[in-house]
Amino acid sequence: MIQSMTGFGKSIVELPGKKITIELKSLNSKNLDLNARMPSQYRERELDLRGKIAKSLSRGKVDFSLYVEITGEATTASVNAAVVKKYIQQLKEIPPTGSADEASLLEIAMRLPDTLKTEREEIDESEFNAIDQGLEEALAEINDFRDAEGKALEKDFVLRIETLQQLLQEVIEIDPQRIDAVKERLQKGIEELKENVDENRFEQELVYYIEKYDITEEKTRLENHLSYFTETLNSSDSNGKKLGFIGQEIGREINTIGSKSNFAPMQKLVVQMKDELEKIKEQLLNVL
């Protein structure tokens, strides 16, 4: 069973006086690329949180966000009274003061820098435990999302591999016609030269060209690679890199068949096979 690298997970932790929202978003990436955003007071546990995420999400570009919303009276911000008074005093000294009253001056002062001061809030162990539990819920959700996306990808792969197998069967069926066509072209070329030909030499040359254009090995290897792709697809582990390597081998055999075919109907089938394989490769970039 394969798993996609695309996913989303979210959980909300309700605490006295605050609500903490945990979000996880992931896209495809060669390795694990984890970006964490959280208030500074939670940074002391960032390594623990990263470790838990890395253990659950082995690959992908992952954005981890932790938002805190104060829902009660508790707040870590307070008015810096000394700074505000100083601003008002300085504003009064700026001529002309006009008819500005104390309320207007206060409104102006509160917009200036450093009028609010934030005390560093100490986070207790129970809050971190709640966050840890919330993260587990978000990870479970994002993994469920990845599983569902993986099932959709798997269906697409199965259909495209079946299409490649059908096209390969058509290649196998028309291969005798291709060999006959090669023989016919060689014979016609000899006749156009209007030369007496050594039949033994002609047979030798004919064997040489037939061997040169022979695709028996490529057909066998391609059939094996397609079967191996399906086998890996049905394995218990999701291994996008391994499937990618198999896809490269499939492409190598298709390209060799195309270069050896020298027969328009077969080349047409090869083009169709390449098109199907490119679609598989595009989707493989998103497999875990």
WOCOR-V19305 format. One record per pair of residues at least 24 apart in sequence whose C-alpha atoms are under 10 Angstrom apart, sorted by the first residue. I is the first residue (numbers start at 0). J is the second residue. Records with the same first field share a line. If there is no record, write none. Layout:
# WOCOR-V19305
I: J, J
This chain:
# WOCOR-V19305
0: 146, 149, 150, 153, 231, 232, 233, 234, 235, 236, 237, 238
1: 145, 146, 147, 148, 149, 150, 151, 152, 153, 231, 232, 233, 234, 235, 236, 237, 238, 239, 286, 287
2: 142, 143, 144, 145, 146, 147, 148, 149, 150, 151, 152, 153, 236, 237, 238, 239, 285, 286, 287
3: 27, 58, 59, 142, 144, 145, 146, 147, 148, 149, 150, 151, 152, 153, 237, 239, 282, 283, 284, 285, 286, 287
4: 28, 56, 57, 58, 59, 60, 61, 141, 142, 144, 145, 146, 148, 149, 239, 284, 285, 286, 287
5: 59, 60, 61, 141, 142, 144, 145, 146, 147, 148, 149, 285, 286, 287
6: 59, 61, 138, 140, 141, 142, 143, 144, 145, 146, 147, 148
7: 61, 62, 137, 138, 139, 140, 141, 142, 143, 144, 145
8: 63, 134, 135, 136, 137, 138, 139, 140, 141, 142, 143, 144, 145
9: 63, 64, 133, 134, 135, 136, 137, 138, 139, 140, 141
10: 65, 130, 132, 133, 134, 135, 136, 137, 138, 139, 140
11: 65, 66, 67, 129, 130, 133, 134, 136, 137
12: 67, 126, 129, 130, 131, 132, 133, 134
13: 68, 70, 126, 129, 130, 133
14: 69, 70, 71, 125, 126, 129, 130
15: 69, 70, 71, 72, 73, 126
16: 68, 69, 70, 71, 72, 73, 74
17: 67, 68, 69, 70, 71, 72, 73, 74
18: 66, 67, 68, 69, 70, 71
19: 65, 66, 67, 68, 69, 126, 129, 130, 133
20: 64, 65, 66, 67, 68, 130, 133, 134, 137
21: 63, 64, 65, 66, 67, 130, 131, 133, 134, 135, 136, 137, 138
22: 62, 63, 64, 65, 66, 133, 134, 137, 138, 141
23: 52, 61, 62, 63, 64, 65, 134, 137, 138, 140, 141
24: 59, 60, 61, 62, 63, 64, 137, 138, 141
25: 56, 58, 59, 60, 61, 62, 63, 141, 145
26: 58, 59, 60, 61, 62, 285
27: 58, 59, 60, 61, 283, 284, 285, 286, 287
28: 58, 59, 60, 61, 284, 285, 286, 287
29: 58, 59, 60, 239, 240, 284, 285, 287
30: 57, 58, 59, 60, 287
31: 56, 57, 58, 59, 60, 61
32: 57, 58, 59, 60, 61, 62
33: 58, 59, 60, 61, 62, 63
34: 60, 61, 62, 63, 64
35: 61, 62, 63, 64, 65
36: 62, 63, 64, 65, 66
37: 63, 64, 65, 66, 67
38: 64, 65, 66, 67
39: 119, 120
40: 119, 120, 121, 122
41: 65, 120, 121, 122, 127, 130
43: 122
44: 127, 131
47: 131
48: 127, 130, 131, 134, 135
51: 131, 134, 135, 138
52: 134, 135, 137, 138
55: 135, 138, 139, 141, 142
56: 138, 141, 142, 145, 287
57: 287
58: 286, 287
59: 285, 286, 287
63: 134
65: 130, 134
74: 117, 118, 120
75: 116, 117, 118, 119, 120
76: 115, 116, 117, 118, 119, 120
77: 114, 115, 116, 117, 118
78: 109, 113, 114, 115, 116, 117
79: 109, 113, 114, 115, 116, 117
80: 114, 115, 116
81: 114
82: 108, 109, 111, 112, 113, 114, 115, 116
83: 107, 108, 109, 110, 111, 112, 113, 114, 115
84: 108, 114
86: 111, 112, 114
145: 286, 287
148: 285, 286
149: 237, 285, 286, 287
152: 279, 282, 283, 285, 286
153: 229, 232, 233, 282, 286
155: 278, 279, 282
156: 228, 229, 232, 275, 276, 278, 279, 280, 282, 283
157: 228, 229, 232, 279
158: 275
159: 272, 275, 276, 278, 279
160: 225, 226, 228, 229, 272, 275, 276, 279
161: 225, 226, 229
162: 271, 272, 275, 276
163: 221, 222, 225, 249, 253, 268, 269, 271, 272, 273, 274, 275, 276
164: 221, 222, 225, 226, 272
165: 272
166: 265, 268, 269, 271, 272
167: 218, 219, 221, 222, 253, 265, 268, 269, 272
168: 218, 222
169: 264, 265, 268
170: 214, 218, 256, 260, 264, 265, 266, 267, 268, 269
171: 214, 215, 218, 265
172: 265
173: 262, 264, 265
174: 213, 214, 215, 260, 262, 264, 265
176: 262, 264, 265
177: 209, 212, 213, 260, 261, 262, 263, 264, 265
178: 208, 209, 212, 213, 260, 261, 262
179: 209
180: 261, 262
181: 205, 208, 209, 212, 260, 261, 262
182: 206, 208, 209
211: 259
212: 255, 256, 258, 259, 260, 261
213: 256, 259, 260
214: 252, 255, 256, 257, 259, 260
215: 256
216: 252, 256
217: 249, 251, 252, 253, 254, 255, 256, 259
218: 252, 253, 255, 256
219: 252
220: 248, 249, 252, 253
221: 248, 249, 250, 251, 252, 253, 256
222: 249, 252
223: 249
224: 248, 249, 250, 252
225: 249
236: 287
237: 286, 287
238: 283, 286, 287
239: 282, 283, 284, 285, 286, 287
240: 283, 284, 286, 287
241: 283
242: 279, 280, 283, 284, 286
243: 279, 280, 281, 282, 283, 284, 286
246: 276, 277, 279, 280, 283
247: 276, 280
249: 273, 276
250: 276, 277, 280
